[in-house]
Amino acid sequence: MKLTSIIAIWALFWVLSAFLVMPFGVRTSDELGVTQVPGQAPSAPANFNPRRIILRATVLSTVLFWLYYANFVNHWITIEDLDIAPLLGI
């Protein structure tokens, strides 16, 4: 696998991981007991921390990528394993 492919696939895993971990640990003003800024939506996060999201997304995407890469090298799950057409009688 080329380095450019590795970077591109890891970046895809990173974006997926960022959206996956974004809602964890975020609390609204009501949940934290903080006063809202005038014009703020009641559902807006009061403790949004992008560094924490970036760190969590990086760790998760790295783990997922290495699982993907190990499968790519060792052929644990192949396309033939995912073929469900024989099971459906097609």
Secondary structure, DSSP 8 states (H G I E B T S, - for coil): --HHHHHHHHHHHHHHHHHHHTTTT--BHHHHT----TT--TTSBSS--HHHHHHHHHHHHHHHHHHHHHHHHH-SS-TTTT--HHHHT-
